[in-house]
Amino acid sequence: MSAITIDNYSSEIFKVIPEFVDAVSIFAARQAADAVDAVGRIFVEHNMYEQYGLIMVHRHFPVSTNEILVETINESGNLSVTMPWTIKGLLMVTKITSYQG
């Protein structure tokens, strides 16, 4: 069973996510490729690569205060598109906790 915590949504969180070009520069400056390779080897060694993945958090455009990013995936699952939707009274799931009960 899971418990879901919902808080008021704020687009302010997206302002701290770096633009794509900046994220690539940060990735290179921190020599993160070595860490990704190490984690990738762990994923393969423990047969986790089909369930889990790594991403480089980044953004391509700003999000307005009345927008939320929504990802849609086509039926075959090989293409996803993320775009902002304008919504009133936004809520955000901030925590999902699993427990036995």
C-alpha positions as CSV (number, residue, x, y, z in Angstrom):
1,M,0.0,0.0,0.0
2,S,1.2,3.6,-0.7
3,A,0.6,6.9,0.9
4,I,0.8,10.0,-1.3
5,T,1.6,13.5,0.1
6,I,0.3,16.4,-2.0
7,D,1.5,19.9,-1.6
8,N,0.8,23.1,-3.5
9,Y,2.7,23.0,-6.8
10,S,5.2,25.7,-7.6
11,S,7.0,26.3,-11.0
12,E,9.8,27.9,-9.0
13,I,11.4,24.4,-8.7
14,F,12.2,24.5,-12.5
15,K,14.2,27.7,-12.1
16,V,17.0,25.8,-10.4
17,I,17.2,23.1,-13.1
18,P,20.0,24.1,-15.5
19,E,19.4,24.6,-19.2
20,F,20.6,21.7,-21.4
21,V,23.8,23.4,-22.6
22,D,24.7,24.3,-19.0
23,A,23.9,20.8,-17.7
24,V,26.2,19.3,-20.3
25,S,29.0,21.7,-19.2
26,I,28.4,20.8,-15.5
27,F,28.4,17.1,-16.4
28,A,31.8,17.4,-18.2
29,A,33.4,19.7,-15.5
30,R,32.5,17.2,-12.8
31,Q,33.8,14.3,-15.0
32,A,30.5,12.6,-14.4
33,A,31.0,10.1,-17.3
34,D,33.2,8.0,-15.1
35,A,30.5,7.8,-12.4
36,V,27.8,7.0,-14.9
37,D,30.0,4.2,-16.3
38,A,30.5,2.8,-12.8
39,V,26.8,2.9,-12.1
40,G,26.1,1.4,-15.5
41,R,28.3,-1.6,-14.7
42,I,26.4,-2.1,-11.4
43,F,23.1,-2.0,-13.3
44,V,24.4,-4.7,-15.7
45,E,26.0,-6.8,-13.0
46,H,22.8,-6.9,-11.0
47,N,20.5,-7.2,-14.0
48,M,18.8,-3.9,-13.2
49,Y,19.2,-2.1,-16.5
50,E,15.7,-2.9,-17.8
51,Q,14.0,-1.5,-14.6
52,Y,16.2,1.5,-13.8
53,G,18.0,4.3,-15.7
54,L,20.1,7.4,-15.2
55,I,19.2,10.8,-16.5
56,M,20.9,14.2,-16.7
57,V,18.3,16.6,-15.2
58,H,18.0,19.6,-17.5
59,R,15.4,21.9,-19.1
60,H,14.9,23.3,-22.6
61,F,12.6,26.3,-21.8
62,P,11.3,28.2,-18.8
63,V,8.0,27.2,-17.2
64,S,5.5,30.0,-16.3
65,T,3.9,30.1,-12.8
66,N,0.6,28.7,-14.2
67,E,2.2,25.8,-16.1
68,I,3.1,22.2,-15.4
69,L,5.3,20.0,-17.6
70,V,3.4,17.0,-19.0
71,E,5.1,14.1,-20.8
72,T,3.1,12.1,-23.3
73,I,4.4,8.8,-24.8
74,N,3.1,7.3,-28.1
75,E,1.4,3.9,-28.1
76,S,4.5,2.0,-29.2
77,G,6.5,3.6,-26.4
78,N,9.3,4.8,-28.6
79,L,8.6,8.5,-28.6
80,S,7.9,10.9,-25.7
81,V,7.2,14.6,-25.9
82,T,7.2,17.0,-22.9
83,M,5.3,20.2,-23.1
84,P,3.9,22.8,-20.7
85,W,0.2,22.8,-19.9
86,T,-1.6,25.8,-18.5
87,I,-3.6,24.8,-15.4
88,K,-5.3,26.5,-12.5
89,G,-5.0,25.4,-8.9
90,L,-2.0,23.1,-9.4
91,L,-1.1,20.3,-6.9
92,M,2.1,18.3,-6.8
93,V,2.9,14.8,-5.5
94,T,6.0,15.3,-3.4
95,K,6.3,12.0,-1.6
96,I,5.1,8.4,-2.2
97,T,5.7,6.1,0.7
98,S,5.2,2.3,0.6
99,Y,4.3,0.5,3.7
100,Q,2.8,-2.8,4.9
101,G,-0.5,-2.4,6.6
